[in-house]
Amino acid sequence: MKKKLVLVLCLALMLVPFAIFAGGATEGAAEDVNLTVFRWDAGAGRPAYEAALTRFEAANPGVTVELSDVPWGEYVDSMVKFQMAGDLPDVFTQYDASIGSFYAMGALLPLDDLLPAGLREEFYPGQWELGVVNGETVGVTFRNGAHVFFYNKDMLRAAGLPQNIIDNGPRTYDEILMAAEACTIDKDGNGTIDQYGFSDNYGDEEGYHQLRSLMMAAGSGPVDTTTFKATMNDAKGIAALQFLVDLNTKGYVPAGSLTKDNNLKKEEFANGLTAMIEGGNWIEATVTAAGLGFDLGVTYVPYPDNIASSQGASAAFVAHSVGSTTKNPELATALVVELSSKEFIGEYCTIQNFLPPRIDVATTDPFYQKGLWPTYIGATTLPKYGALPKHPKVVELSKIMQIAIEKAMMGQSTPKEALDE
């Protein structure tokens, strides 16, 4: 018995060098790995990507990353085709209107077991949750936008509004209606209004985003984000739509909002035709480009005066996800982590003028002390901060709500009737 044991041990020891040699040979012959990254944002942010991918390849010898820019108009259709072919990109960008659909298609790899511990804590909680669907992290936000409320301080000052409203902005529906009335003026007395109080977005898809923003500012929303039960016709939703109807029917909005392009409405505000506008933080760029140099104010989206609310704000986010068909889930997730780093997000958001979701980036220059940015970033930290409902039919939902807005605006239904329907 002892002789047999000694013989087995000797054979095992003799085989060790061969095992080591064989292991080394296998490792040396390992194939290189190619990862693909798809994004639609073919703009100035590409240098930030290239720098991040260079860092990633240096940290992972043998790995090559191919970055592809896809035109926005082709992006979603391309992703659907990849999904149907069972060959999704390893990493791809998506936004608030796509994440629910991609999740329902099974296109997104759950990342909770692959992401490093502590990464979540680097982000504002509300912004991390933008990439969570049905309790699973399927995307990590890297750029953000917040809907806020812009106002022309010079116009409000000339109209004789109280100083606290000029300094802090109109915060409630009643304050905005008061300011809109005061700023709707026939300047030359010829019987034609040539300055309006408010620039309304209800005439196109932006009308849905505007109404959704008002609902979320009141602490509600189009649907319950957990159960997906419709909540648009609760008291807060009805009050929000009634507020927009009041602005329009009382003549505080330029005529023709139903057919105007959203960009034209931004330009009307930037060029001094209107005193106030709700919209994304990117409106500041339109104002700057117009070059009028008026005193621009910004505050959070208003809420109803008589309804208790836990105030929120609406987001426009873009995240990186890992395709569910990837052959290299660990490496693809590691790449998402690189594209979630302080270096990448800081450089990308600086170049593109977007809001950074990472706390360590957002609370340092050039963001935190940059003009109106503290208010933009503050909006993203409100308790009820959120994006479009993460539902596969979110596009259809926006169209349904747009019909409700138009019916209420044209007097075909009351706001309650339109939202009930």
C-alpha positions as CSV (number, residue, x, y, z in Angstrom):
1,M,0.0,0.0,0.0
2,K,2.8,2.4,0.9
3,K,4.8,1.5,-2.3
4,K,1.7,2.4,-4.4
5,L,1.4,5.8,-2.6
6,V,5.1,6.6,-3.2
7,L,4.8,5.7,-6.9
8,V,1.7,8.0,-7.3
9,L,3.5,10.9,-5.6
10,C,6.6,10.4,-7.8
11,L,4.5,10.4,-11.0
12,A,2.7,13.5,-9.8
13,L,6.0,15.3,-9.1
14,M,7.4,14.3,-12.5
15,L,4.3,15.7,-14.2
16,V,4.4,19.1,-12.5
17,P,7.0,20.7,-14.9
18,F,4.9,19.6,-17.9
19,A,1.8,21.0,-16.4
20,I,3.5,24.3,-15.7
21,F,4.9,24.4,-19.2
22,A,1.6,23.5,-20.7
23,G,-0.1,26.2,-18.7
24,G,2.4,28.8,-19.8
25,A,1.9,27.8,-23.5
26,T,-1.8,28.1,-23.2
27,E,-1.6,31.5,-21.7
28,G,0.8,32.7,-24.3
29,A,-1.4,31.5,-27.1
30,A,-4.5,33.2,-25.7
31,E,-6.3,35.1,-28.5
32,D,-6.6,38.8,-28.5
33,V,-10.0,40.2,-27.5
34,N,-11.9,42.8,-29.6
35,L,-14.7,44.9,-27.9
36,T,-17.1,47.0,-29.8
37,V,-18.6,50.3,-28.5
38,F,-21.6,51.9,-30.3
39,R,-22.8,55.4,-29.6
40,W,-24.9,57.9,-31.5
41,D,-23.2,61.0,-30.2
42,A,-20.8,61.8,-33.0
43,G,-19.8,65.2,-31.7
44,A,-17.1,67.0,-29.8
45,G,-17.1,64.3,-27.1
46,R,-15.1,61.8,-29.1
47,P,-11.7,62.9,-27.7
48,A,-12.9,62.0,-24.2
49,Y,-13.8,58.5,-25.5
50,E,-10.5,58.0,-27.3
51,A,-8.6,59.0,-24.2
52,A,-10.6,56.6,-22.0
53,L,-10.3,53.7,-24.5
54,T,-6.5,54.3,-24.7
55,R,-6.3,54.0,-20.9
56,F,-8.5,50.8,-21.0
57,E,-6.3,49.1,-23.6
58,A,-3.1,50.0,-21.8
59,A,-4.5,48.4,-18.6
60,N,-5.7,45.3,-20.5
61,P,-3.0,44.1,-22.9
62,G,-4.4,42.2,-25.8
63,V,-7.7,44.0,-25.7
64,T,-8.7,46.3,-28.6
65,V,-11.7,48.5,-28.5
66,E,-13.5,49.6,-31.7
67,L,-15.6,52.8,-31.3
68,S,-18.4,53.4,-33.8
69,D,-20.5,56.5,-34.2
70,V,-24.0,55.8,-35.5
71,P,-26.3,58.6,-36.8
72,W,-29.1,59.3,-34.3
73,G,-31.8,58.7,-36.9
74,E,-30.4,55.2,-37.5
75,Y,-29.4,54.3,-33.9
76,V,-32.5,52.6,-32.4
77,D,-33.3,50.7,-35.6
78,S,-29.6,49.5,-35.7
79,M,-29.8,48.2,-32.1
80,V,-33.1,46.3,-32.8
81,K,-31.4,44.6,-35.8
82,F,-28.4,43.7,-33.7
83,Q,-30.7,42.2,-31.1
84,M,-32.6,40.2,-33.7
85,A,-29.3,38.9,-35.1
86,G,-28.2,37.9,-31.6
87,D,-25.0,40.0,-32.0
88,L,-25.3,43.2,-30.0
89,P,-22.3,45.5,-29.4
90,D,-20.4,44.8,-26.3
91,V,-21.1,48.3,-24.9
92,F,-23.6,50.8,-26.2
93,T,-25.2,54.1,-25.3
94,Q,-28.9,54.5,-24.6
95,Y,-31.3,57.1,-23.3
96,D,-34.4,57.5,-21.2
97,A,-36.8,56.5,-24.0
98,S,-34.9,53.4,-25.0
99,I,-33.9,51.7,-21.7
100,G,-37.3,50.2,-21.0
101,S,-37.6,48.8,-24.6
102,F,-34.1,47.4,-24.6
103,Y,-34.7,45.8,-21.2
104,A,-37.9,44.2,-22.4
105,M,-36.1,42.8,-25.5
106,G,-33.6,41.1,-23.3
107,A,-30.8,43.2,-24.8
108,L,-29.2,44.5,-21.5
109,L,-26.9,42.5,-19.4
110,P,-27.6,42.9,-15.6
111,L,-24.4,44.4,-14.1
112,D,-25.0,44.2,-10.3
113,D,-22.8,41.1,-9.8
114,L,-20.1,42.5,-12.1
115,L,-19.6,46.1,-11.1
116,P,-17.0,46.9,-8.4
117,A,-18.3,47.5,-4.9
118,G,-18.6,51.2,-4.1
119,L,-19.2,52.5,-7.6
120,R,-22.8,53.2,-6.9
121,E,-21.8,55.5,-4.0
122,E,-19.8,57.7,-6.4
123,F,-23.0,58.8,-8.1
124,Y,-26.0,60.9,-6.9
125,P,-28.6,58.3,-5.9
126,G,-31.3,59.6,-8.2
127,Q,-28.9,59.5,-11.2
128,W,-27.6,56.0,-10.5
129,E,-31.3,54.8,-10.4
130,L,-31.8,56.1,-13.9
131,G,-29.9,52.9,-15.1
132,V,-31.9,50.5,-12.9
133,V,-34.9,48.7,-14.4
134,N,-37.0,46.2,-12.4
135,G,-34.4,46.3,-9.6
136,E,-31.5,45.4,-11.9
137,T,-28.6,47.8,-12.8
138,V,-28.5,47.6,-16.6
139,G,-26.8,50.9,-17.4
140,V,-24.5,53.5,-15.8
141,T,-25.3,57.1,-16.4
142,F,-22.4,59.2,-17.8
143,R,-24.2,62.4,-18.9
144,N,-27.3,64.1,-17.7
145,G,-29.6,67.0,-18.3
146,A,-32.2,68.5,-16.0
147,H,-35.4,70.3,-16.9
148,V,-35.4,73.7,-15.1
149,F,-37.3,77.0,-15.3
150,F,-35.6,80.0,-17.0
151,Y,-36.7,83.6,-16.7
152,N,-35.5,87.0,-17.9
153,K,-34.7,89.0,-14.8
154,D,-34.7,92.2,-16.7
155,M,-38.3,91.7,-17.9
156,L,-39.5,90.7,-14.5
157,R,-37.8,93.7,-13.0
158,A,-39.2,96.1,-15.6
159,A,-42.7,94.7,-14.9
160,G,-42.4,95.6,-11.3
161,L,-42.4,92.0,-9.8
162,P,-41.4,91.6,-6.2
163,Q,-37.7,91.5,-5.5
164,N,-37.8,88.0,-4.0
165,I,-39.3,86.6,-7.3
166,I,-36.6,88.5,-9.3
167,D,-33.9,87.1,-7.1
168,N,-35.1,83.5,-6.6
169,G,-37.5,83.0,-9.6
170,P,-41.2,82.3,-9.6
171,R,-41.7,79.1,-7.7
172,T,-45.4,78.3,-7.8
173,Y,-48.1,78.4,-10.5
174,D,-49.7,81.5,-9.0
175,E,-46.4,83.4,-9.1
176,I,-45.8,82.4,-12.7
177,L,-49.3,83.4,-13.8
178,M,-48.8,86.7,-12.0
179,A,-45.4,87.2,-13.7
180,A,-46.7,86.1,-17.1
181,E,-49.6,88.6,-16.9
182,A,-47.2,91.5,-15.9
183,C,-44.8,90.6,-18.7
184,T,-47.3,90.3,-21.5
185,I,-47.2,93.8,-22.9
186,D,-48.2,95.9,-25.9
187,K,-45.0,98.1,-25.8
188,D,-45.9,100.6,-28.5
189,G,-49.6,100.8,-27.8
190,N,-50.7,99.8,-31.3
191,G,-53.1,97.1,-30.0
192,T,-50.7,94.2,-30.7
193,I,-48.9,92.3,-28.0
194,D,-45.2,92.3,-28.8
195,Q,-43.8,90.8,-25.5
196,Y,-45.2,87.7,-23.9
197,G,-45.0,86.2,-20.4
198,F,-44.3,82.6,-21.3
199,S,-43.0,80.4,-24.1
200,D,-45.1,77.2,-24.2
201,N,-43.9,73.9,-25.7
202,Y,-47.2,72.1,-26.0
203,G,-47.3,71.9,-29.8
204,D,-44.9,69.0,-30.4
205,E,-43.3,66.2,-28.5
206,E,-41.7,68.7,-26.2
207,G,-45.2,69.4,-24.9
208,Y,-45.2,65.9,-23.4
209,H,-41.8,66.5,-21.8
210,Q,-43.0,69.9,-20.4
211,L,-46.1,68.4,-18.9
212,R,-44.2,65.5,-17.5
213,S,-41.7,67.9,-15.9
214,L,-44.5,69.8,-14.2
215,M,-46.0,66.6,-12.9
216,M,-42.7,65.5,-11.6
217,A,-42.0,68.8,-10.0
218,A,-45.2,68.4,-8.1
219,G,-44.0,64.9,-6.9
220,S,-46.1,62.9,-9.3
221,G,-45.6,61.7,-12.9
222,P,-47.3,60.1,-15.9
223,V,-47.2,56.6,-14.4
224,D,-46.1,55.0,-11.2
225,T,-42.5,54.0,-11.8
226,T,-42.9,50.7,-9.9
227,T,-46.4,49.5,-10.9
228,F,-46.7,51.4,-14.2
229,K,-50.2,52.3,-13.2
230,A,-51.3,55.6,-14.8
231,T,-51.0,58.5,-12.4
232,M,-51.2,61.4,-15.0
233,N,-54.8,62.1,-14.0
234,D,-54.2,62.5,-10.3
235,A,-54.7,65.9,-8.7
236,K,-51.1,67.0,-9.5
237,G,-51.3,66.0,-13.1
238,I,-54.6,67.7,-13.6
239,A,-53.3,70.9,-11.9
240,A,-50.2,70.8,-14.2
241,L,-52.2,70.6,-17.4
242,Q,-54.7,73.2,-16.1
243,F,-51.7,75.6,-15.4
244,L,-50.6,75.3,-19.1
245,V,-54.1,75.8,-20.3
246,D,-54.5,78.9,-18.2
247,L,-51.2,80.4,-19.6
248,N,-52.5,79.8,-23.2
249,T,-56.1,80.8,-22.8
250,K,-55.2,84.0,-21.0
251,G,-53.0,85.2,-23.9
252,Y,-49.7,85.0,-22.1
253,V,-48.2,82.8,-24.8
254,P,-47.3,83.8,-28.4
255,A,-49.9,82.5,-30.9
256,G,-49.2,79.4,-32.9
257,S,-47.6,77.2,-30.3
258,L,-49.4,74.2,-31.7
259,T,-47.4,74.3,-34.9
260,K,-44.1,75.9,-33.9
261,D,-40.9,73.9,-33.7
262,N,-39.5,73.6,-30.2
263,N,-36.2,75.2,-31.3
264,L,-38.1,78.3,-32.5
265,K,-39.7,78.7,-29.0
266,K,-36.2,78.6,-27.4
267,E,-35.1,81.3,-29.9
268,E,-38.1,83.4,-29.0
269,F,-37.1,83.4,-25.4
270,A,-33.4,83.9,-26.2
271,N,-34.3,86.9,-28.4
272,G,-36.5,88.6,-25.8
273,L,-40.0,87.9,-27.1
274,T,-41.0,85.9,-24.0
275,A,-40.1,86.3,-20.3
276,M,-40.1,82.7,-19.1
277,I,-39.6,79.1,-20.5
278,E,-39.4,75.6,-19.1
279,G,-36.9,73.3,-20.6
280,G,-33.5,71.5,-20.4
281,N,-30.4,73.2,-19.1
282,W,-29.1,73.4,-22.7
283,I,-31.4,76.4,-23.3
284,E,-28.7,78.5,-21.7
285,A,-26.6,77.8,-24.9
286,T,-29.4,79.2,-27.1
287,V,-29.5,82.3,-24.9
288,T,-25.8,82.8,-25.1
289,A,-25.7,82.3,-28.9
290,A,-28.4,85.0,-29.3
291,G,-26.0,87.5,-27.7
292,L,-28.6,89.8,-26.1
293,G,-26.8,89.8,-22.8
294,F,-29.9,90.0,-20.6
295,D,-29.9,89.0,-16.9
296,L,-30.8,85.3,-17.1
297,G,-32.3,83.6,-14.1
298,V,-33.0,79.9,-13.4
299,T,-34.9,78.0,-10.8
300,Y,-36.6,74.7,-10.3
301,V,-39.7,73.8,-12.3
302,P,-42.7,75.2,-10.4
303,Y,-45.3,73.3,-8.5
304,P,-49.0,73.8,-7.6
305,D,-49.6,76.2,-4.7
306,N,-52.4,74.3,-3.0
307,I,-51.1,70.7,-3.3
308,A,-48.6,69.3,-0.8
309,S,-45.7,67.8,-2.8
310,S,-42.3,66.2,-2.4
311,Q,-40.7,68.2,-5.2
312,G,-38.9,66.4,-8.0
313,A,-37.4,67.2,-11.4
314,S,-37.2,65.4,-14.7
315,A,-34.1,64.1,-16.3
316,A,-32.7,63.5,-19.7
317,F,-29.9,60.9,-19.3
318,V,-27.6,58.8,-21.4
319,A,-26.1,55.6,-20.0
320,H,-23.6,52.9,-21.1
321,S,-25.0,49.3,-21.1
322,V,-23.5,45.9,-21.8
323,G,-25.1,43.9,-24.6
324,S,-26.6,40.7,-23.4
325,T,-24.9,38.7,-26.2
326,T,-21.3,39.8,-25.3
327,K,-18.8,37.0,-25.2
328,N,-16.7,39.0,-22.7
329,P,-19.1,40.2,-19.9
330,E,-16.3,40.9,-17.4
331,L,-14.2,42.9,-19.8
332,A,-17.2,44.7,-21.2
333,T,-18.3,45.7,-17.7
334,A,-14.8,46.8,-16.9
335,L,-15.0,49.1,-19.9
336,V,-18.3,50.5,-18.7
337,V,-16.5,51.2,-15.4
338,E,-13.7,53.1,-17.2
339,L,-16.5,55.1,-19.0
340,S,-17.9,55.9,-15.6
341,S,-14.6,57.2,-14.2
342,K,-14.0,60.7,-12.9
343,E,-11.5,61.2,-15.7
344,F,-13.9,60.3,-18.5
345,I,-17.1,61.9,-17.1
346,G,-15.2,65.1,-16.2
347,E,-13.6,65.5,-19.6
348,Y,-16.8,64.5,-21.5
349,C,-19.2,66.7,-19.7
350,T,-16.8,69.6,-19.8
351,I,-16.5,69.3,-23.6
352,Q,-20.2,68.7,-24.2
353,N,-21.5,71.0,-21.5
354,F,-23.6,68.3,-19.9
355,L,-24.4,67.6,-16.2
356,P,-22.0,65.2,-14.6
357,P,-23.7,62.4,-12.5
358,R,-20.7,61.7,-10.4
359,I,-20.6,63.6,-7.1
360,D,-16.8,64.2,-7.2
361,V,-17.1,65.8,-10.6
362,A,-20.3,67.8,-10.1
363,T,-19.0,69.3,-6.8
364,T,-15.8,70.7,-8.3
365,D,-14.9,73.3,-10.8
366,P,-15.7,74.0,-13.6
367,F,-19.2,72.8,-12.8
368,Y,-20.2,73.7,-9.3
369,Q,-19.2,77.4,-9.4
370,K,-20.1,77.9,-13.1
371,G,-22.9,80.4,-13.4
372,L,-26.2,78.7,-13.4
373,W,-24.8,75.2,-12.9
374,P,-25.4,74.9,-9.1
375,T,-29.2,75.1,-9.9
376,Y,-28.9,72.6,-12.7
377,I,-27.0,70.1,-10.5
378,G,-29.3,70.8,-7.6
379,A,-32.3,69.8,-9.7
380,T,-30.7,66.4,-10.3
381,T,-30.5,65.8,-6.5
382,L,-34.1,66.4,-5.7
383,P,-35.9,63.4,-4.0
384,K,-38.3,62.8,-6.9
385,Y,-35.7,63.2,-9.7
386,G,-36.4,60.8,-12.5
387,A,-36.6,60.2,-16.2
388,L,-39.2,58.9,-18.6
389,P,-41.1,55.8,-17.4
390,K,-38.9,52.7,-18.1
391,H,-41.7,51.0,-20.0
392,P,-41.5,49.4,-23.4
393,K,-44.4,51.6,-24.6
394,V,-43.0,54.9,-23.5
395,V,-43.0,56.4,-27.0
396,E,-46.7,55.5,-27.4
397,L,-47.4,57.0,-23.9
398,S,-45.9,60.3,-25.0
399,K,-48.1,60.4,-28.1
400,I,-51.2,59.6,-26.0
401,M,-50.4,62.4,-23.6
402,Q,-49.7,64.8,-26.5
403,I,-53.3,64.2,-27.7
404,A,-54.6,64.9,-24.2
405,I,-52.6,68.2,-24.2
406,E,-54.0,69.3,-27.5
407,K,-57.6,68.5,-26.6
408,A,-57.3,70.5,-23.4
409,M,-55.6,73.4,-25.1
410,M,-58.2,73.6,-27.9
411,G,-61.1,73.4,-25.4
412,Q,-62.3,70.0,-26.6
413,S,-62.0,68.6,-23.1
414,T,-61.3,69.8,-19.6
415,P,-57.8,68.9,-18.4
416,K,-59.4,66.2,-16.2
417,E,-61.4,64.8,-19.0
418,A,-58.5,64.7,-21.3
419,L,-56.2,63.0,-18.8
420,D,-58.9,60.6,-17.7
421,E,-59.4,59.5,-21.3
